Amino acid sequence: MKPHKITVTAVCPGWVDTKMLTRVVDGKKVRFPGIVAPEKVVKKAIKDAKRNKDMSICSFFVKCQHINVKLLPQKLTMKIWLHSIKKYVKIKKAHNEIE
């Protein structure tokens, strides 16, 4: 695609503050670490695309997560993430609930 001057930038915003996000589950306020405004995502994505960057990451939290998934084993990364959401949803692994 390079000969045709076509570039691609993957936009990795993490949580975006839109009406699509559920704010309360079973009376508990849902916490979204690193949440960003949609305008910030768009502004950063356009800036990064103009610079021909492969990825556009617009928050420190997502940058940390990006590094985390490169350094830690996938199972450990998933366990940490599942632990962070367990108060909002019931997750089953095989026939046992994750605690």
Beta strands, then each sheet from edge to edge (+ up, - down):
strand 1: 10-12
strand 2: 24-25
strand 3: 28-29
strand 4: 55-57
strand 5: 92-93
strand 6: 96-97
sheet 1: 1+ 4+
sheet 2: 2+ 3-
sheet 3: 5+ 6-
end
